[in-house]
Amino acid sequence: MQDVYGICIENGVSPRYFLDEISDFEIEAILNQYYNNIKRELENTRLVMFSSLAPYSKNLKLTEVLKFEWDNEKPIPVKITKEERGRIKKEAEEILRRINHTTNGAS
């Protein structure tokens, strides 16, 4: 839990908010973004290394320079029924309506 607290505080969450108000959904979103940022930095490092080594190799592949656990991950296909798609669309339209209502000066 200390690691989660540290990551949240490092990413701008106030200690009071973390201890008293934060939801599990928010913590999950912060952690996902934190790990995505780390992954992006590692991918950038790999690209720089690949760019440096490529002129000296004829068949070098990007994934051979640095191997990461996500290199072999395959996306899991998601099947959504027409009913689910319609429900999600209605929820999105409602959220967009609320955002537009709030943005246009009403509260």
N, C-alpha and C positions, 0 to 999 in steps of 0.2 A: 504494500500500500504506500510505503514511503516513496518508491520509485514513481508511482502514478501521481502522487502529490507533487513531487519535484518536477515532473514533466509538465503538469498543468500550470504550476507557478512559473516555470521557465517560459511558458508560452502565453503569459499575460493574465492568467486567472488570479484574482485576488485570493489570498488565503482565507479570508472570511467567507467569500462566496463558495470556495471549494468545500470548506468545512460545514457550512450551514445550508446551502441552497442547490448546489450542482446536482444535476440528474445523471443517472447512469448513461443515458443517451448522449449527453454532452461529453462525459468522460470518454466514451467510446469514440466519438467524433474527433476529440482532441488527440487521442492516442493514435487513431488511424492517420490523421494528418501528420503527426510527428514521425511515424514510421515511413509514411510516403515521402516526407522530406529527406529522411536519411537515405532511402532507396534512390531518390533522385540524385543526391550527392554522390552516391557510390556509382551510379550509372554514368554520371559526368566524369568521374575519375577514370572509369574504364574507357570511356570514349577518348579522353586525352591520351591515355596509355596506348590505346589502339592506333591513334593517329601518329604517335611517335614511333611505333614499331612497324607499321604497315609498309613503309618504303623498303624495309629490309626483309620482307617476307612476301612470297607470291600468293600463298593460300591462307593467310592468317584470317581467322574469323573473330568477330567481336567477342563472342562468348568464350573464346580460348584465352583471351588476355587475362581476364579475371572471371572466375566462375562464382555465381551466386545461386543460392537455393531456389530462387524464383525463375531461373533460366529454363527449368524443365517443367514448370507449372503449366497446365493446360486449363484454359477457362472452362468453367462448368456451365453447360448450356442451361438457360432458364426458359421454361415453357410457361407461357401465360395464356390463359383461356380468354376468349372474347369477353366473358363476363368480368373477369379480373381487370382486363384492359379498360373496359368501360368504367369500372369503379375507380380505378386509379386516375383515369382522365377526369372524372367528376371531382375527385378530391383535389387534383392539381388546379382545375378551374376555380374551385372554391378558394384555395390558397391564393391564387393569382388575383381573384376578386378582392380578397381581404387586403392584399398588398397594395393594389391600386387604390382601394378605398382609403387606406392609411396614408399613402403617398400623396394623394390629392387633397390632403388637409383635414379630412375627417378623422375622428378617433373612435 
